[in-house]
Amino acid sequence: KIHKGDYKCPPWFSSEVRRLVLRLLDPNPRTRITVPQLMEVPWFRRDFKRPQIDRDATFDLLNDVDS
């Protein structure tokens, strides 16, 4: 159903959230919301704290994977 765009949001979703969900599940990739656009949605940004990334940290990917 989602692939065809045939779905309904629960009635307790606010209109703002309903619009966001519809844009996230848009079956057309050309009109679907992008991550940069999502980051501008006020509802999504509410209480959002951008993670702090240590750009100087190095990672040993082979040791980070459980064998």
CHARMM internal coordinates of N, CA and C (Angstrom, degrees):
IC EDIT
DIST 1 N 1 CA 1.4494
DIST 1 CA 1 C 1.5282
ANGL 1 N 1 CA 1 C 111.23
DIST 1 C 2 N 1.3297
ANGL 1 CA 1 C 2 N 117.06
DIHE 1 N 1 CA 1 C 2 N -41.97
DIST 2 N 2 CA 1.4652
ANGL 1 C 2 N 2 CA 119.55
DIHE 1 CA 1 C 2 N 2 CA -178.71
DIST 2 CA 2 C 1.5282
ANGL 2 N 2 CA 2 C 109.83
DIHE 1 C 2 N 2 CA 2 C -63.54
DIST 2 C 3 N 1.3368
ANGL 2 CA 2 C 3 N 116.71
DIHE 2 N 2 CA 2 C 3 N -39.64
DIST 3 N 3 CA 1.4609
ANGL 2 C 3 N 3 CA 120.57
DIHE 2 CA 2 C 3 N 3 CA 179.68
DIST 3 CA 3 C 1.5318
ANGL 3 N 3 CA 3 C 110.99
DIHE 2 C 3 N 3 CA 3 C -57.80
DIST 3 C 4 N 1.3175
ANGL 3 CA 3 C 4 N 116.64
DIHE 3 N 3 CA 3 C 4 N -32.89
DIST 4 N 4 CA 1.4625
ANGL 3 C 4 N 4 CA 121.47
DIHE 3 CA 3 C 4 N 4 CA 179.37
DIST 4 CA 4 C 1.5261
ANGL 4 N 4 CA 4 C 112.53
DIHE 3 C 4 N 4 CA 4 C -91.29
DIST 4 C 5 N 1.3308
ANGL 4 CA 4 C 5 N 116.88
DIHE 4 N 4 CA 4 C 5 N -5.28
DIST 5 N 5 CA 1.4631
ANGL 4 C 5 N 5 CA 119.91
DIHE 4 CA 4 C 5 N 5 CA -177.40
DIST 5 CA 5 C 1.5131
ANGL 5 N 5 CA 5 C 112.15
DIHE 4 C 5 N 5 CA 5 C 76.93
DIST 5 C 6 N 1.3302
ANGL 5 CA 5 C 6 N 116.57
DIHE 5 N 5 CA 5 C 6 N 22.07
DIST 6 N 6 CA 1.4636
ANGL 5 C 6 N 6 CA 122.17
DIHE 5 CA 5 C 6 N 6 CA -177.06
DIST 6 CA 6 C 1.5306
ANGL 6 N 6 CA 6 C 109.45
DIHE 5 C 6 N 6 CA 6 C -103.58
DIST 6 C 7 N 1.3080
ANGL 6 CA 6 C 7 N 116.65
DIHE 6 N 6 CA 6 C 7 N 83.57
DIST 7 N 7 CA 1.4656
ANGL 6 C 7 N 7 CA 121.44
DIHE 6 CA 6 C 7 N 7 CA 179.96
DIST 7 CA 7 C 1.5172
ANGL 7 N 7 CA 7 C 108.60
DIHE 6 C 7 N 7 CA 7 C -154.43
DIST 7 C 8 N 1.3136
ANGL 7 CA 7 C 8 N 114.73
DIHE 7 N 7 CA 7 C 8 N 161.96
DIST 8 N 8 CA 1.4650
ANGL 7 C 8 N 8 CA 120.90
DIHE 7 CA 7 C 8 N 8 CA 178.56
DIST 8 CA 8 C 1.5235
ANGL 8 N 8 CA 8 C 108.33
DIHE 7 C 8 N 8 CA 8 C -131.20
DIST 8 C 9 N 1.3029
ANGL 8 CA 8 C 9 N 116.25
DIHE 8 N 8 CA 8 C 9 N 143.10
DIST 9 N 9 CA 1.4608
ANGL 8 C 9 N 9 CA 121.19
DIHE 8 CA 8 C 9 N 9 CA 176.66
DIST 9 CA 9 C 1.5271
ANGL 9 N 9 CA 9 C 109.11
DIHE 8 C 9 N 9 CA 9 C -81.49
DIST 9 C 10 N 1.3258
ANGL 9 CA 9 C 10 N 116.89
DIHE 9 N 9 CA 9 C 10 N 149.24
DIST 10 N 10 CA 1.4659
ANGL 9 C 10 N 10 CA 119.59
DIHE 9 CA 9 C 10 N 10 CA 176.24
DIST 10 CA 10 C 1.5267
ANGL 10 N 10 CA 10 C 110.72
DIHE 9 C 10 N 10 CA 10 C -59.37
DIST 10 C 11 N 1.3231
ANGL 10 CA 10 C 11 N 117.50
DIHE 10 N 10 CA 10 C 11 N 149.87
DIST 11 N 11 CA 1.4699
ANGL 10 C 11 N 11 CA 120.87
DIHE 10 CA 10 C 11 N 11 CA -176.05
DIST 11 CA 11 C 1.5303
ANGL 11 N 11 CA 11 C 113.91
DIHE 10 C 11 N 11 CA 11 C -65.04
DIST 11 C 12 N 1.3264
ANGL 11 CA 11 C 12 N 117.48
DIHE 11 N 11 CA 11 C 12 N -20.52
DIST 12 N 12 CA 1.4671
ANGL 11 C 12 N 12 CA 118.92
DIHE 11 CA 11 C 12 N 12 CA -179.07
DIST 12 CA 12 C 1.5330
ANGL 12 N 12 CA 12 C 112.56
DIHE 11 C 12 N 12 CA 12 C -82.17
DIST 12 C 13 N 1.3330
ANGL 12 CA 12 C 13 N 118.63
DIHE 12 N 12 CA 12 C 13 N -5.49
DIST 13 N 13 CA 1.4615
ANGL 12 C 13 N 13 CA 121.15
DIHE 12 CA 12 C 13 N 13 CA 174.74
DIST 13 CA 13 C 1.5263
ANGL 13 N 13 CA 13 C 108.45
DIHE 12 C 13 N 13 CA 13 C -69.59
DIST 13 C 14 N 1.3103
ANGL 13 CA 13 C 14 N 116.44
DIHE 13 N 13 CA 13 C 14 N 136.79
DIST 14 N 14 CA 1.4634
ANGL 13 C 14 N 14 CA 119.33
DIHE 13 CA 13 C 14 N 14 CA 174.48
DIST 14 CA 14 C 1.5292
ANGL 14 N 14 CA 14 C 108.69
DIHE 13 C 14 N 14 CA 14 C -69.30
DIST 14 C 15 N 1.3215
ANGL 14 CA 14 C 15 N 116.66
DIHE 14 N 14 CA 14 C 15 N 162.12
DIST 15 N 15 CA 1.4684
ANGL 14 C 15 N 15 CA 119.42
DIHE 14 CA 14 C 15 N 15 CA 179.96
DIST 15 CA 15 C 1.5271
ANGL 15 N 15 CA 15 C 110.70
DIHE 14 C 15 N 15 CA 15 C -62.38
DIST 15 C 16 N 1.3319
ANGL 15 CA 15 C 16 N 116.93
DIHE 15 N 15 CA 15 C 16 N -34.34
DIST 16 N 16 CA 1.4650
ANGL 15 C 16 N 16 CA 120.77
DIHE 15 CA 15 C 16 N 16 CA 178.58
DIST 16 CA 16 C 1.5297
ANGL 16 N 16 CA 16 C 110.79
DIHE 15 C 16 N 16 CA 16 C -64.65
DIST 16 C 17 N 1.3200
ANGL 16 CA 16 C 17 N 116.77
DIHE 16 N 16 CA 16 C 17 N -45.02
DIST 17 N 17 CA 1.4665
ANGL 16 C 17 N 17 CA 120.75
DIHE 16 CA 16 C 17 N 17 CA 179.48
DIST 17 CA 17 C 1.5259
ANGL 17 N 17 CA 17 C 110.07
DIHE 16 C 17 N 17 CA 17 C -68.62
DIST 17 C 18 N 1.3097
ANGL 17 CA 17 C 18 N 116.86
DIHE 17 N 17 CA 17 C 18 N -39.15
DIST 18 N 18 CA 1.4633
ANGL 17 C 18 N 18 CA 120.91
DIHE 17 CA 17 C 18 N 18 CA 178.98
DIST 18 CA 18 C 1.5305
ANGL 18 N 18 CA 18 C 109.97
DIHE 17 C 18 N 18 CA 18 C -59.19
DIST 18 C 19 N 1.3335
ANGL 18 CA 18 C 19 N 117.26
DIHE 18 N 18 CA 18 C 19 N -45.87
DIST 19 N 19 CA 1.4763
ANGL 18 C 19 N 19 CA 120.62
DIHE 18 CA 18 C 19 N 19 CA 178.33
DIST 19 CA 19 C 1.5288
ANGL 19 N 19 CA 19 C 110.82
DIHE 18 C 19 N 19 CA 19 C -61.45
DIST 19 C 20 N 1.3361
ANGL 19 CA 19 C 20 N 116.31
DIHE 19 N 19 CA 19 C 20 N -41.21
DIST 20 N 20 CA 1.4585
ANGL 19 C 20 N 20 CA 120.09
DIHE 19 CA 19 C 20 N 20 CA -179.83
DIST 20 CA 20 C 1.5283
ANGL 20 N 20 CA 20 C 110.92
DIHE 19 C 20 N 20 CA 20 C -64.22
DIST 20 C 21 N 1.3132
ANGL 20 CA 20 C 21 N 117.45
DIHE 20 N 20 CA 20 C 21 N -46.27
DIST 21 N 21 CA 1.4672
ANGL 20 C 21 N 21 CA 121.00
DIHE 20 CA 20 C 21 N 21 CA 179.58
DIST 21 CA 21 C 1.5267
ANGL 21 N 21 CA 21 C 110.23
DIHE 20 C 21 N 21 CA 21 C -61.17
DIST 21 C 22 N 1.3164
ANGL 21 CA 21 C 22 N 117.14
DIHE 21 N 21 CA 21 C 22 N -42.98
DIST 22 N 22 CA 1.4655
ANGL 21 C 22 N 22 CA 120.13
DIHE 21 CA 21 C 22 N 22 CA 178.87
DIST 22 CA 22 C 1.5262
ANGL 22 N 22 CA 22 C 111.16
DIHE 21 C 22 N 22 CA 22 C -61.22
DIST 22 C 23 N 1.3196
ANGL 22 CA 22 C 23 N 116.72
DIHE 22 N 22 CA 22 C 23 N -38.07
DIST 23 N 23 CA 1.4735
ANGL 22 C 23 N 23 CA 120.07
DIHE 22 CA 22 C 23 N 23 CA 178.65
DIST 23 CA 23 C 1.5278
ANGL 23 N 23 CA 23 C 111.57
DIHE 22 C 23 N 23 CA 23 C -71.95
DIST 23 C 24 N 1.3390
ANGL 23 CA 23 C 24 N 117.17
DIHE 23 N 23 CA 23 C 24 N -35.08
DIST 24 N 24 CA 1.4645
ANGL 23 C 24 N 24 CA 120.97
DIHE 23 CA 23 C 24 N 24 CA 178.07
DIST 24 CA 24 C 1.5270
ANGL 24 N 24 CA 24 C 111.65
DIHE 23 C 24 N 24 CA 24 C -68.23
DIST 24 C 25 N 1.3247
ANGL 24 CA 24 C 25 N 116.29
DIHE 24 N 24 CA 24 C 25 N -35.91
DIST 25 N 25 CA 1.4640
ANGL 24 C 25 N 25 CA 121.16
DIHE 24 CA 24 C 25 N 25 CA -176.44
DIST 25 CA 25 C 1.5247
ANGL 25 N 25 CA 25 C 113.02
DIHE 24 C 25 N 25 CA 25 C -97.90
DIST 25 C 26 N 1.3136
ANGL 25 CA 25 C 26 N 117.13
DIHE 25 N 25 CA 25 C 26 N 13.32
DIST 26 N 26 CA 1.4648
ANGL 25 C 26 N 26 CA 121.43
DIHE 25 CA 25 C 26 N 26 CA 178.68
DIST 26 CA 26 C 1.5324
ANGL 26 N 26 CA 26 C 108.75
DIHE 25 C 26 N 26 CA 26 C -57.78
DIST 26 C 27 N 1.3380
ANGL 26 CA 26 C 27 N 118.62
DIHE 26 N 26 CA 26 C 27 N 121.95
DIST 27 N 27 CA 1.4625
ANGL 26 C 27 N 27 CA 120.06
DIHE 26 CA 26 C 27 N 27 CA -178.53
DIST 27 CA 27 C 1.5371
ANGL 27 N 27 CA 27 C 113.62
DIHE 26 C 27 N 27 CA 27 C -68.82
DIST 27 C 28 N 1.3232
ANGL 27 CA 27 C 28 N 117.66
DIHE 27 N 27 CA 27 C 28 N -14.98
DIST 28 N 28 CA 1.4608
ANGL 27 C 28 N 28 CA 120.78
DIHE 27 CA 27 C 28 N 28 CA -179.82
DIST 28 CA 28 C 1.5294
ANGL 28 N 28 CA 28 C 109.24
DIHE 27 C 28 N 28 CA 28 C -93.99
DIST 28 C 29 N 1.3323
ANGL 28 CA 28 C 29 N 117.92
DIHE 28 N 28 CA 28 C 29 N 111.04
DIST 29 N 29 CA 1.4648
ANGL 28 C 29 N 29 CA 119.92
DIHE 28 CA 28 C 29 N 29 CA -178.41
DIST 29 CA 29 C 1.5281
ANGL 29 N 29 CA 29 C 113.87
DIHE 28 C 29 N 29 CA 29 C -61.18
DIST 29 C 30 N 1.3310
ANGL 29 CA 29 C 30 N 116.97
DIHE 29 N 29 CA 29 C 30 N -22.89
DIST 30 N 30 CA 1.4707
ANGL 29 C 30 N 30 CA 119.65
DIHE 29 CA 29 C 30 N 30 CA 179.85
DIST 30 CA 30 C 1.5222
ANGL 30 N 30 CA 30 C 112.38
DIHE 29 C 30 N 30 CA 30 C -73.77
DIST 30 C 31 N 1.3248
ANGL 30 CA 30 C 31 N 117.03
DIHE 30 N 30 CA 30 C 31 N -27.53
DIST 31 N 31 CA 1.4651
ANGL 30 C 31 N 31 CA 120.05
DIHE 30 CA 30 C 31 N 31 CA -178.33
DIST 31 CA 31 C 1.5286
ANGL 31 N 31 CA 31 C 112.57
DIHE 30 C 31 N 31 CA 31 C -109.44
DIST 31 C 32 N 1.3401
ANGL 31 CA 31 C 32 N 117.23
DIHE 31 N 31 CA 31 C 32 N -6.12
DIST 32 N 32 CA 1.4649
ANGL 31 C 32 N 32 CA 121.42
DIHE 31 CA 31 C 32 N 32 CA 178.88
DIST 32 CA 32 C 1.5307
ANGL 32 N 32 CA 32 C 109.59
DIHE 31 C 32 N 32 CA 32 C -65.89
DIST 32 C 33 N 1.3116
ANGL 32 CA 32 C 33 N 117.07
DIHE 32 N 32 CA 32 C 33 N 145.82
DIST 33 N 33 CA 1.4594
ANGL 32 C 33 N 33 CA 121.82
DIHE 32 CA 32 C 33 N 33 CA 179.79
DIST 33 CA 33 C 1.5324
ANGL 33 N 33 CA 33 C 109.74
DIHE 32 C 33 N 33 CA 33 C -62.83
DIST 33 C 34 N 1.3119
ANGL 33 CA 33 C 34 N 115.95
DIHE 33 N 33 CA 33 C 34 N 141.18
DIST 34 N 34 CA 1.4635
ANGL 33 C 34 N 34 CA 121.54
DIHE 33 CA 33 C 34 N 34 CA 178.22
DIST 34 CA 34 C 1.5273
ANGL 34 N 34 CA 34 C 109.03
DIHE 33 C 34 N 34 CA 34 C -95.58
DIST 34 C 35 N 1.3181
ANGL 34 CA 34 C 35 N 116.76
DIHE 34 N 34 CA 34 C 35 N 166.71
DIST 35 N 35 CA 1.4644
ANGL 34 C 35 N 35 CA 120.04
DIHE 34 CA 34 C 35 N 35 CA 178.34
DIST 35 CA 35 C 1.5284
ANGL 35 N 35 CA 35 C 110.91
DIHE 34 C 35 N 35 CA 35 C -61.27
DIST 35 C 36 N 1.3409
ANGL 35 CA 35 C 36 N 119.84
DIHE 35 N 35 CA 35 C 36 N -45.96
DIST 36 N 36 CA 1.4688
ANGL 35 C 36 N 36 CA 118.18
DIHE 35 CA 35 C 36 N 36 CA 177.20
DIST 36 CA 36 C 1.5342
ANGL 36 N 36 CA 36 C 112.81
DIHE 35 C 36 N 36 CA 36 C -58.85
DIST 36 C 37 N 1.3347
ANGL 36 CA 36 C 37 N 116.80
DIHE 36 N 36 CA 36 C 37 N -38.50
DIST 37 N 37 CA 1.4670
ANGL 36 C 37 N 37 CA 119.67
DIHE 36 CA 36 C 37 N 37 CA 177.10
DIST 37 CA 37 C 1.5249
ANGL 37 N 37 CA 37 C 110.44
DIHE 36 C 37 N 37 CA 37 C -66.52
DIST 37 C 38 N 1.3161
ANGL 37 CA 37 C 38 N 116.63
DIHE 37 N 37 CA 37 C 38 N -41.25
DIST 38 N 38 CA 1.4620
ANGL 37 C 38 N 38 CA 121.27
DIHE 37 CA 37 C 38 N 38 CA 178.56
DIST 38 CA 38 C 1.5219
ANGL 38 N 38 CA 38 C 110.84
DIHE 37 C 38 N 38 CA 38 C -58.81
DIST 38 C 39 N 1.3190
ANGL 38 CA 38 C 39 N 116.32
DIHE 38 N 38 CA 38 C 39 N -39.72
DIST 39 N 39 CA 1.4635
ANGL 38 C 39 N 39 CA 120.51
DIHE 38 CA 38 C 39 N 39 CA -178.55
DIST 39 CA 39 C 1.5262
ANGL 39 N 39 CA 39 C 112.12
DIHE 38 C 39 N 39 CA 39 C -66.60
DIST 39 C 40 N 1.3202
ANGL 39 CA 39 C 40 N 118.22
DIHE 39 N 39 CA 39 C 40 N -13.95
DIST 40 N 40 CA 1.4629
ANGL 39 C 40 N 40 CA 122.08
DIHE 39 CA 39 C 40 N 40 CA 178.49
DIST 40 CA 40 C 1.5299
ANGL 40 N 40 CA 40 C 113.12
DIHE 39 C 40 N 40 CA 40 C -95.43
DIST 40 C 41 N 1.3251
ANGL 40 CA 40 C 41 N 117.90
DIHE 40 N 40 CA 40 C 41 N -7.15
DIST 41 N 41 CA 1.4658
ANGL 40 C 41 N 41 CA 121.59
DIHE 40 CA 40 C 41 N 41 CA -178.80
DIST 41 CA 41 C 1.5315
ANGL 41 N 41 CA 41 C 108.75
DIHE 40 C 41 N 41 CA 41 C -73.03
DIST 41 C 42 N 1.3302
ANGL 41 CA 41 C 42 N 118.37
DIHE 41 N 41 CA 41 C 42 N 121.48
DIST 42 N 42 CA 1.4716
ANGL 41 C 42 N 42 CA 120.88
DIHE 41 CA 41 C 42 N 42 CA -177.15
DIST 42 CA 42 C 1.5312
ANGL 42 N 42 CA 42 C 113.60
DIHE 41 C 42 N 42 CA 42 C -54.91
DIST 42 C 43 N 1.3251
ANGL 42 CA 42 C 43 N 118.02
DIHE 42 N 42 CA 42 C 43 N -41.71
DIST 43 N 43 CA 1.4617
ANGL 42 C 43 N 43 CA 119.70
DIHE 42 CA 42 C 43 N 43 CA -179.51
DIST 43 CA 43 C 1.5247
ANGL 43 N 43 CA 43 C 110.90
DIHE 42 C 43 N 43 CA 43 C -62.01
DIST 43 C 44 N 1.3260
ANGL 43 CA 43 C 44 N 117.05
DIHE 43 N 43 CA 43 C 44 N -40.78
DIST 44 N 44 CA 1.4618
ANGL 43 C 44 N 44 CA 121.53
DIHE 43 CA 43 C 44 N 44 CA -179.47
DIST 44 CA 44 C 1.5246
ANGL 44 N 44 CA 44 C 110.94
DIHE 43 C 44 N 44 CA 44 C -69.15
DIST 44 C 45 N 1.3139
ANGL 44 CA 44 C 45 N 117.17
DIHE 44 N 44 CA 44 C 45 N -36.78
DIST 45 N 45 CA 1.4650
ANGL 44 C 45 N 45 CA 121.74
DIHE 44 CA 44 C 45 N 45 CA -176.98
DIST 45 CA 45 C 1.5225
ANGL 45 N 45 CA 45 C 113.19
DIHE 44 C 45 N 45 CA 45 C -76.64
DIST 45 C 46 N 1.3226
ANGL 45 CA 45 C 46 N 116.76
DIHE 45 N 45 CA 45 C 46 N -17.69
DIST 46 N 46 CA 1.4586
ANGL 45 C 46 N 46 CA 120.32
DIHE 45 CA 45 C 46 N 46 CA -178.48
DIST 46 CA 46 C 1.5282
ANGL 46 N 46 CA 46 C 109.17
DIHE 45 C 46 N 46 CA 46 C -57.61
DIST 46 C 47 N 1.3109
ANGL 46 CA 46 C 47 N 116.14
DIHE 46 N 46 CA 46 C 47 N 124.51
DIST 47 N 47 CA 1.4699
ANGL 46 C 47 N 47 CA 123.96
DIHE 46 CA 46 C 47 N 47 CA 179.57
DIST 47 CA 47 C 1.5296
ANGL 47 N 47 CA 47 C 113.71
DIHE 46 C 47 N 47 CA 47 C 62.18
DIST 47 C 48 N 1.3271
ANGL 47 CA 47 C 48 N 117.56
DIHE 47 N 47 CA 47 C 48 N 13.30
DIST 48 N 48 CA 1.4657
ANGL 47 C 48 N 48 CA 120.31
DIHE 47 CA 47 C 48 N 48 CA 178.10
DIST 48 CA 48 C 1.5174
ANGL 48 N 48 CA 48 C 109.34
DIHE 47 C 48 N 48 CA 48 C -78.79
DIST 48 C 49 N 1.3147
ANGL 48 CA 48 C 49 N 115.66
DIHE 48 N 48 CA 48 C 49 N 130.50
DIST 49 N 49 CA 1.4597
ANGL 48 C 49 N 49 CA 121.05
DIHE 48 CA 48 C 49 N 49 CA 175.96
DIST 49 CA 49 C 1.5277
ANGL 49 N 49 CA 49 C 107.31
DIHE 48 C 49 N 49 CA 49 C -119.36
DIST 49 C 50 N 1.3163
ANGL 49 CA 49 C 50 N 114.61
DIHE 49 N 49 CA 49 C 50 N 119.40
DIST 50 N 50 CA 1.4619
ANGL 49 C 50 N 50 CA 119.53
DIHE 49 CA 49 C 50 N 50 CA -179.67
DIST 50 CA 50 C 1.5318
ANGL 50 N 50 CA 50 C 108.81
DIHE 49 C 50 N 50 CA 50 C -63.96
DIST 50 C 51 N 1.3398
ANGL 50 CA 50 C 51 N 117.71
DIHE 50 N 50 CA 50 C 51 N 131.19
DIST 51 N 51 CA 1.4664
ANGL 50 C 51 N 51 CA 120.02
DIHE 50 CA 50 C 51 N 51 CA -179.05
DIST 51 CA 51 C 1.5265
ANGL 51 N 51 CA 51 C 111.27
DIHE 50 C 51 N 51 CA 51 C -66.42
DIST 51 C 52 N 1.3003
ANGL 51 CA 51 C 52 N 115.51
DIHE 51 N 51 CA 51 C 52 N 145.50
DIST 52 N 52 CA 1.4558
ANGL 51 C 52 N 52 CA 121.18
DIHE 51 CA 51 C 52 N 52 CA 176.15
DIST 52 CA 52 C 1.5287
ANGL 52 N 52 CA 52 C 107.98
DIHE 51 C 52 N 52 CA 52 C -85.97
DIST 52 C 53 N 1.3140
ANGL 52 CA 52 C 53 N 116.84
DIHE 52 N 52 CA 52 C 53 N 125.40
DIST 53 N 53 CA 1.4607
ANGL 52 C 53 N 53 CA 121.39
DIHE 52 CA 52 C 53 N 53 CA -177.96
DIST 53 CA 53 C 1.5183
ANGL 53 N 53 CA 53 C 108.35
DIHE 52 C 53 N 53 CA 53 C -115.05
DIST 53 C 54 N 1.3181
ANGL 53 CA 53 C 54 N 115.60
DIHE 53 N 53 CA 53 C 54 N 126.57
DIST 54 N 54 CA 1.4559
ANGL 53 C 54 N 54 CA 121.11
DIHE 53 CA 53 C 54 N 54 CA 177.12
DIST 54 CA 54 C 1.5250
ANGL 54 N 54 CA 54 C 107.61
DIHE 53 C 54 N 54 CA 54 C -83.76
DIST 54 C 55 N 1.3166
ANGL 54 CA 54 C 55 N 115.93
DIHE 54 N 54 CA 54 C 55 N 100.14
DIST 55 N 55 CA 1.4638
ANGL 54 C 55 N 55 CA 120.50
DIHE 54 CA 54 C 55 N 55 CA -175.87
DIST 55 CA 55 C 1.5267
ANGL 55 N 55 CA 55 C 112.37
DIHE 54 C 55 N 55 CA 55 C -71.84
DIST 55 C 56 N 1.3304
ANGL 55 CA 55 C 56 N 117.42
DIHE 55 N 55 CA 55 C 56 N -14.64
DIST 56 N 56 CA 1.4567
ANGL 55 C 56 N 56 CA 120.54
DIHE 55 CA 55 C 56 N 56 CA 178.83
DIST 56 CA 56 C 1.5256
ANGL 56 N 56 CA 56 C 112.53
DIHE 55 C 56 N 56 CA 56 C -90.11
DIST 56 C 57 N 1.3214
ANGL 56 CA 56 C 57 N 117.03
DIHE 56 N 56 CA 56 C 57 N -8.49
DIST 57 N 57 CA 1.4625
ANGL 56 C 57 N 57 CA 120.18
DIHE 56 CA 56 C 57 N 57 CA -178.85
DIST 57 CA 57 C 1.5236
ANGL 57 N 57 CA 57 C 109.77
DIHE 56 C 57 N 57 CA 57 C -70.22
DIST 57 C 58 N 1.3056
ANGL 57 CA 57 C 58 N 115.61
DIHE 57 N 57 CA 57 C 58 N 144.13
DIST 58 N 58 CA 1.4632
ANGL 57 C 58 N 58 CA 120.55
DIHE 57 CA 57 C 58 N 58 CA 174.83
DIST 58 CA 58 C 1.5203
ANGL 58 N 58 CA 58 C 107.84
DIHE 57 C 58 N 58 CA 58 C -113.95
DIST 58 C 59 N 1.2837
ANGL 58 CA 58 C 59 N 115.17
DIHE 58 N 58 CA 58 C 59 N 151.58
DIST 59 N 59 CA 1.4548
ANGL 58 C 59 N 59 CA 120.46
DIHE 58 CA 58 C 59 N 59 CA -177.03
DIST 59 CA 59 C 1.5190
ANGL 59 N 59 CA 59 C 109.45
DIHE 58 C 59 N 59 CA 59 C -128.42
DIST 59 C 60 N 1.3006
ANGL 59 CA 59 C 60 N 115.21
DIHE 59 N 59 CA 59 C 60 N 137.58
DIST 60 N 60 CA 1.4540
ANGL 59 C 60 N 60 CA 121.03
DIHE 59 CA 59 C 60 N 60 CA 173.38
DIST 60 CA 60 C 1.5182
ANGL 60 N 60 CA 60 C 106.14
DIHE 59 C 60 N 60 CA 60 C -101.73
DIST 60 C 61 N 1.3230
ANGL 60 CA 60 C 61 N 116.33
DIHE 60 N 60 CA 60 C 61 N 93.77
DIST 61 N 61 CA 1.4549
ANGL 60 C 61 N 61 CA 121.19
DIHE 60 CA 60 C 61 N 61 CA -173.25
DIST 61 CA 61 C 1.5192
ANGL 61 N 61 CA 61 C 112.60
DIHE 60 C 61 N 61 CA 61 C -59.45
DIST 61 C 62 N 1.3205
ANGL 61 CA 61 C 62 N 117.76
DIHE 61 N 61 CA 61 C 62 N -34.16
DIST 62 N 62 CA 1.4582
ANGL 61 C 62 N 62 CA 119.12
DIHE 61 CA 61 C 62 N 62 CA -179.92
DIST 62 CA 62 C 1.5213
ANGL 62 N 62 CA 62 C 111.37
DIHE 61 C 62 N 62 CA 62 C -66.97
DIST 62 C 63 N 1.3098
ANGL 62 CA 62 C 63 N 118.21
DIHE 62 N 62 CA 62 C 63 N -34.35
DIST 63 N 63 CA 1.4610
ANGL 62 C 63 N 63 CA 120.84
DIHE 62 CA 62 C 63 N 63 CA 179.06
DIST 63 CA 63 C 1.5179
ANGL 63 N 63 CA 63 C 111.85
DIHE 62 C 63 N 63 CA 63 C -81.80
DIST 63 C 64 N 1.3227
ANGL 63 CA 63 C 64 N 117.80
DIHE 63 N 63 CA 63 C 64 N -19.37
DIST 64 N 64 CA 1.4582
ANGL 63 C 64 N 64 CA 120.98
DIHE 63 CA 63 C 64 N 64 CA -179.88
DIST 64 CA 64 C 1.5243
ANGL 64 N 64 CA 64 C 112.62
DIHE 63 C 64 N 64 CA 64 C -80.52
DIST 64 C 65 N 1.3193
ANGL 64 CA 64 C 65 N 117.37
DIHE 64 N 64 CA 64 C 65 N -14.67
DIST 65 N 65 CA 1.4639
ANGL 64 C 65 N 65 CA 121.24
DIHE 64 CA 64 C 65 N 65 CA -178.57
DIST 65 CA 65 C 1.5203
ANGL 65 N 65 CA 65 C 108.96
DIHE 64 C 65 N 65 CA 65 C -91.90
DIST 65 C 66 N 1.3321
ANGL 65 CA 65 C 66 N 115.59
DIHE 65 N 65 CA 65 C 66 N 129.79
DIST 66 N 66 CA 1.4653
ANGL 65 C 66 N 66 CA 119.43
DIHE 65 CA 65 C 66 N 66 CA 175.82
DIST 66 CA 66 C 1.5195
ANGL 66 N 66 CA 66 C 108.92
DIHE 65 C 66 N 66 CA 66 C -68.64
DIST 66 C 67 N 1.3103
ANGL 66 CA 66 C 67 N 116.68
DIHE 66 N 66 CA 66 C 67 N 128.54
DIST 67 N 67 CA 1.4772
ANGL 66 C 67 N 67 CA 120.32
DIHE 66 CA 66 C 67 N 67 CA -179.38
DIST 67 CA 67 C 1.4952
ANGL 67 N 67 CA 67 C 111.09
DIHE 66 C 67 N 67 CA 67 C -85.16
END
COOR INIT
IC SEED 1 N 1 CA 1 C
IC BUILD
